[in-house]
Amino acid sequence: MEIAVLKLSILYFLIISVSHIVQPRGWVDFFIYLRQKGVIGVFITAFIHLPFGVFVVAFHNNWTGIPAILTVIGWGLVCKGTLYFIFPSVGLWSLSHVSVERTWHFVIAGAVMLGITIVLALPLIAYSSNP
């Protein structure tokens, strides 16, 4: 099951990271739109992060080696989603930092996420070459 969760996560992160790199303005517009919705926008953001984090935490409890990175990310998403649901002002504060002038932040975030995705894929590559 952990391998399946790792594969799903790699695909998910790959799509999102490349999207951040090639469509940063779309992400800026999306989060500005959510910010304009106030608490409802923060709840939508929490609904985006929490389910995937809970999925990872529930089915990928690996705390050794490279796969531990995914477990940490999963717990981070659970914490972020929970925090936003309980204290939406924190989410509004975070969304307040998104601006057209900072569009390049999404490119950097996408590049970092792509790097993490590649690192997460390394055990799969090793596993497929040594079945």
Secondary structure, DSSP 4 states (H G I P E B T S, - for coil): -HHHHHHHHHHHHHHHHHHHHH-HHHHHHHHHHHHHTTHHHHHHHHHHHHHHHHHHHHH----SSTTHHHHHHHHHHHHHHHHHHH-HHHHHHHHTT--GGGTHHHHHHHHHHHHHHHHHHHHHHHHHH--
